[in-house]
């Protein structure tokens, strides 16, 4: 029974150690700035070199007790643990900001004094030389993550392309992201891109003039072809069929006849033939003879009505009571 309990405890301890080690591997050095002259300020308004630690997992992990160092000598496997710890700076305990939740970041100021605050470490960084940065576990023996930062200009940072990525890039001062996810791809508006690529406006001027001349050339071609088409159509329209020509002659003769009548009869007849007048007069006489119109009686009938207007009694009002 004791052997079984001992075996079970050993397995549980090994499983917990493996899980803890896997979580530790999710803690990464995410971004480093070796020369800070106009970037992030600490709580005292001073600008110092800084290192960003990121938890790239979705599990909360407390980085307290871990070590940061820029001394490559700690890579010597023969070095004792106490000697290695002397060349490192420990992330302090008792600070709630060291408990990193999933996808959270932590900024540690270097070249500083721990007495200034819990996020201030005495890790030395020389911006004039390439800087190796190592992150060790709390036992000061396991290297969790490391990176060699090249010599870069002031206020530039050396960062992963995105959180946890294996690719590192140098980020400009406008792209530095202390304390937040690395965003190397900045969304740029079309106006800003145009100002950046064509600051003097030569490109947009040439483009605008090109569009204008292209439109003029297109109009020239269109109207030229349209003129050829209308000219061809006019030539075809002049060739009339024989039937259409005959109808045109008949219409012309009819108009000529009416014109001749107008000239002969003058304004009195207004161009209407005398035969039409005679037909209208004959139709009117016929209607008169057939009593088409209403016949009104010439007798006036008067019916008398007694109104008693001349009676004597009603008119003698002065005698009424």
C-alpha positions as CSV (number, residue, x, y, z in Angstrom):
1,X,0.0,0.0,0.0
2,X,2.8,2.4,0.9
3,X,4.5,1.5,-2.4
4,X,1.3,2.2,-4.3
5,X,0.9,5.6,-2.6
6,X,4.5,6.5,-3.3
7,X,4.1,5.6,-6.9
8,X,0.9,7.6,-7.3
9,X,2.4,10.7,-5.6
10,X,5.4,10.5,-7.9
11,X,3.2,10.4,-11.0
12,X,1.1,13.3,-9.8
13,X,4.2,15.3,-9.0
14,X,5.7,14.5,-12.4
15,X,2.5,15.5,-14.1
16,X,2.3,18.8,-12.3
17,X,5.9,19.5,-13.1
18,X,5.2,18.9,-16.8
19,X,2.2,21.1,-16.8
20,X,4.0,23.8,-15.0
21,X,6.9,23.6,-17.5
22,X,4.5,23.8,-20.5
23,X,2.9,26.9,-19.0
24,X,6.3,28.4,-18.5
25,X,7.1,27.9,-22.2
26,X,4.2,30.3,-22.9
27,X,6.0,33.2,-21.3
28,X,8.1,35.0,-24.0
29,X,10.3,37.9,-24.4
30,X,8.1,39.9,-26.8
31,X,9.7,43.3,-27.4
32,X,12.9,45.1,-26.4
33,X,14.0,48.8,-26.6
34,X,17.6,49.4,-25.8
35,X,17.7,53.2,-26.3
36,X,14.7,55.1,-25.1
37,X,14.9,58.9,-25.5
38,X,11.3,59.8,-26.5
39,X,9.2,56.7,-25.9
40,X,7.7,55.2,-22.8
41,X,8.1,57.0,-19.5
42,X,8.2,55.4,-16.1
43,X,6.2,56.7,-13.1
44,X,8.9,59.2,-12.4
45,X,8.7,60.7,-15.9
46,X,12.1,59.2,-16.9
47,X,12.8,57.2,-20.0
48,X,14.8,54.0,-19.7
49,X,15.5,50.8,-21.7
50,X,12.7,48.3,-21.3
51,X,11.8,44.7,-21.9
52,X,8.3,43.4,-22.6
53,X,7.3,40.0,-21.3
54,X,4.1,38.4,-22.9
55,X,1.9,35.4,-21.9
56,X,1.0,34.0,-25.3
57,X,-1.3,31.4,-23.9
58,X,-4.8,31.7,-22.6
59,X,-3.9,30.5,-19.1
60,X,-3.0,32.9,-16.2
61,X,0.6,32.5,-15.0
62,X,2.5,34.5,-12.4
63,X,6.0,35.4,-13.5
64,X,7.2,36.4,-10.0
65,X,10.5,34.9,-9.1
66,X,11.6,34.5,-12.7
67,X,15.0,36.0,-13.7
68,X,16.1,38.4,-16.4
69,X,19.7,38.8,-17.4
70,X,21.9,40.2,-20.2
71,X,25.1,38.3,-19.1
72,X,25.9,35.5,-21.4
73,X,28.2,33.9,-18.9
74,X,25.1,32.3,-17.2
75,X,24.9,29.9,-20.1
76,X,27.8,28.0,-18.7
77,X,26.3,24.8,-17.4
78,X,29.2,24.4,-14.9
79,X,28.3,27.6,-13.2
80,X,26.7,27.2,-9.8
81,X,23.1,28.3,-9.1
82,X,24.1,30.9,-6.5
83,X,26.7,32.4,-8.8
84,X,24.2,32.5,-11.7
85,X,21.6,34.3,-9.5
86,X,24.2,37.0,-8.7
87,X,24.3,37.8,-12.4
88,X,20.6,38.0,-12.8
89,X,17.7,40.2,-11.7
90,X,14.7,38.6,-10.2
91,X,11.1,39.7,-11.0
92,X,9.8,40.8,-7.6
93,X,7.1,39.0,-5.7
94,X,4.1,40.7,-4.1
95,X,3.3,42.6,-7.2
96,X,-0.2,41.9,-8.7
97,X,0.9,43.0,-12.2
98,X,3.2,39.9,-12.4
99,X,0.1,37.6,-12.6
100,X,-0.3,37.6,-16.3
101,X,-3.6,36.5,-17.7
102,X,-3.9,35.1,-21.2
103,X,-2.5,37.4,-23.9
104,X,-1.3,39.9,-21.3
105,X,2.0,41.9,-21.3
106,X,4.4,43.2,-18.6
107,X,6.9,46.0,-19.0
108,X,10.2,45.8,-17.0
109,X,12.5,48.9,-17.0
110,X,16.2,48.1,-17.2
111,X,19.3,50.2,-16.3
112,X,17.4,51.2,-13.3
113,X,17.3,50.8,-9.5
114,X,14.9,48.3,-7.9
115,X,14.3,50.8,-5.1
116,X,12.3,52.9,-7.7
117,X,9.6,50.3,-8.0
118,X,8.8,46.7,-8.5
119,X,9.0,47.0,-12.3
120,X,12.5,48.4,-12.2
121,X,15.5,46.1,-12.6
122,X,19.2,46.6,-12.5
123,X,19.7,44.6,-15.7
124,X,22.4,46.5,-17.6
125,X,21.8,47.3,-21.3
126,X,24.4,49.0,-23.6
127,X,22.6,50.3,-26.7
128,X,25.9,50.6,-28.5
129,X,26.5,46.9,-28.5
130,X,24.3,43.8,-29.5
131,X,22.4,42.8,-26.3
132,X,21.6,39.2,-25.4
133,X,18.5,39.0,-23.1
134,X,17.7,35.8,-21.3
135,X,14.6,34.8,-19.3
136,X,15.1,32.0,-16.7
137,X,12.7,30.1,-14.5
138,X,12.5,30.6,-10.8
139,X,15.2,27.9,-10.2
140,X,17.7,29.9,-12.2
141,X,18.7,26.8,-14.2
142,X,16.1,26.5,-16.9
143,X,16.3,29.0,-19.8
144,X,12.7,29.9,-20.8
145,X,13.4,32.3,-23.6
146,X,16.2,34.4,-25.1
147,X,16.9,36.8,-27.9
148,X,19.9,38.8,-29.2
149,X,19.0,42.4,-29.9
150,X,21.1,44.1,-32.6
151,X,22.3,47.6,-32.4
152,X,19.4,49.8,-33.4
153,X,18.7,53.5,-33.4
154,X,17.1,55.5,-30.6
155,X,13.4,54.8,-29.9
156,X,13.3,51.8,-32.2
157,X,12.4,48.4,-30.8
158,X,13.3,44.8,-31.6
159,X,10.0,42.8,-31.5
160,X,8.3,39.6,-32.6
161,X,6.3,40.0,-35.8
162,X,3.3,39.1,-33.6
163,X,3.0,37.8,-30.1
164,X,4.8,34.5,-29.8
165,X,6.0,34.5,-33.4
166,X,9.5,33.1,-34.2
167,X,10.2,36.0,-36.5
168,X,11.7,39.2,-35.2
169,X,11.6,42.7,-36.8
170,X,12.9,46.2,-36.1
171,X,9.9,48.4,-35.5
172,X,10.0,52.1,-36.2
173,X,9.1,54.7,-33.5
174,X,5.5,54.9,-34.8
175,X,5.1,51.1,-34.6
176,X,6.5,50.5,-31.1
177,X,3.8,48.9,-29.0
178,X,4.9,48.6,-25.3
179,X,2.4,46.8,-23.1
180,X,0.0,45.7,-26.0
181,X,0.0,43.1,-28.8
182,X,2.6,43.6,-31.4
183,X,1.1,45.1,-34.5
184,X,3.7,45.4,-37.2
185,X,1.1,45.9,-40.0
186,X,-0.4,49.4,-39.5
187,X,-3.6,50.2,-41.3
188,X,-2.8,53.2,-43.5
189,X,-5.5,55.3,-45.2
190,X,-5.3,56.0,-48.9
191,X,-4.8,59.7,-48.3
192,X,-1.9,59.0,-45.9
193,X,-0.4,56.5,-48.4
194,X,-0.7,59.0,-51.2
195,X,1.0,61.8,-49.2
196,X,3.8,59.4,-48.3
197,X,4.4,58.1,-51.8
198,X,3.8,61.4,-53.6
199,X,4.6,64.3,-51.3
200,X,4.9,66.9,-54.1
201,X,1.8,65.8,-56.0
202,X,3.6,65.0,-59.3
203,X,2.1,61.6,-59.6
204,X,-1.5,62.8,-59.1
205,X,-1.0,65.6,-61.5
206,X,0.3,63.3,-64.3
207,X,-2.6,60.9,-63.6
208,X,-5.2,63.7,-63.8
209,X,-3.9,65.1,-67.0
210,X,-3.6,61.6,-68.5
211,X,-7.3,61.0,-67.7
212,X,-8.3,64.3,-69.3
213,X,-6.4,63.6,-72.5
214,X,-7.7,60.1,-72.7
215,X,-11.3,61.3,-72.4
216,X,-10.7,63.9,-75.2
217,X,-9.2,61.3,-77.4
218,X,-12.1,59.0,-76.8
219,X,-14.6,61.8,-77.7
220,X,-12.6,62.6,-80.9
221,X,-12.8,59.0,-82.0
222,X,-16.5,58.7,-81.1
223,X,-17.6,61.9,-83.0
224,X,-15.4,60.9,-86.0
225,X,-17.1,57.5,-86.3
226,X,-20.5,59.1,-85.7
227,X,-19.9,61.6,-88.6
228,X,-18.9,58.8,-91.0
229,X,-22.1,56.9,-90.0
230,X,-24.4,59.8,-90.5
231,X,-22.8,60.7,-93.9
232,X,-23.2,57.1,-95.0
233,X,-26.9,57.1,-93.8
234,X,-27.6,60.3,-95.6
235,X,-26.2,58.9,-98.9
236,X,-28.4,55.8,-98.6
237,X,-31.5,57.9,-97.7
238,X,-31.2,59.8,-101.1
239,X,-31.9,56.6,-103.0
240,X,-35.8,56.3,-102.9
241,X,-37.8,53.4,-104.2
242,X,-39.9,53.9,-107.4
243,X,-43.2,53.5,-105.4
244,X,-42.2,56.2,-103.0
245,X,-41.3,58.5,-105.9
246,X,-44.7,58.0,-107.5
247,X,-46.5,58.8,-104.2
248,X,-44.4,61.9,-103.9
249,X,-45.5,63.1,-107.4
250,X,-49.1,62.5,-106.6
251,X,-48.9,64.4,-103.3
252,X,-47.2,67.2,-105.1
253,X,-49.9,67.4,-107.8
254,X,-52.6,67.5,-105.1
255,X,-50.9,70.3,-103.2
256,X,-50.5,72.2,-106.5
257,X,-54.2,71.8,-107.3
258,X,-55.2,73.2,-103.9
259,X,-52.7,76.0,-104.3
260,X,-54.1,76.9,-107.7
261,X,-57.6,77.0,-106.1
262,X,-56.4,79.4,-103.4
263,X,-54.8,81.6,-105.9
264,X,-58.0,81.7,-108.1
265,X,-60.6,82.2,-105.4
266,X,-58.5,84.5,-103.2
267,X,-59.1,85.0,-99.5
268,X,-62.9,84.9,-99.7
269,X,-63.1,81.2,-100.4
270,X,-59.9,80.6,-98.3
271,X,-58.9,77.9,-100.6
272,X,-62.1,75.8,-100.4
273,X,-63.7,74.7,-103.7
274,X,-67.0,76.3,-104.8
275,X,-68.5,72.8,-105.1
276,X,-68.1,72.4,-101.4
277,X,-70.0,75.7,-100.7
278,X,-72.8,74.6,-103.1
279,X,-73.1,71.3,-101.3
280,X,-73.4,72.9,-97.9
281,X,-76.1,75.4,-99.0
282,X,-78.1,72.6,-100.6
283,X,-77.9,70.5,-97.4
284,X,-79.1,73.5,-95.4
285,X,-82.1,74.1,-97.7
286,X,-83.1,70.5,-97.5
287,X,-83.0,70.5,-93.7
288,X,-85.2,73.6,-93.7
289,X,-87.8,72.0,-96.0
290,X,-87.9,68.9,-93.9
291,X,-88.6,70.9,-90.7
292,X,-85.6,69.6,-89.0
293,X,-85.5,72.6,-86.7
294,X,-87.9,73.1,-83.8
295,X,-91.0,75.1,-84.6
296,X,-91.9,77.7,-81.8
297,X,-95.5,78.8,-81.3
298,X,-96.2,82.5,-81.8
299,X,-99.3,82.5,-79.5
300,X,-98.8,83.9,-76.0
301,X,-101.2,82.4,-73.4
302,X,-102.2,84.5,-70.4
303,X,-104.1,83.0,-67.5
304,X,-105.7,85.5,-65.1
305,X,-105.1,85.1,-61.3
306,X,-107.0,86.9,-58.5
307,X,-104.6,88.4,-56.0
308,X,-107.0,90.7,-54.1
309,X,-104.6,93.5,-54.4
310,X,-107.3,96.1,-55.0
311,X,-109.7,95.1,-52.2
312,X,-110.7,98.1,-50.1
313,X,-110.8,96.5,-46.6
314,X,-107.3,95.2,-46.5
315,X,-106.0,98.6,-47.6
316,X,-107.8,100.6,-44.9
317,X,-105.3,99.8,-42.2
318,X,-106.0,103.0,-40.2
319,X,-109.3,101.6,-39.1
320,X,-108.0,98.3,-37.8
321,X,-107.8,97.6,-34.2
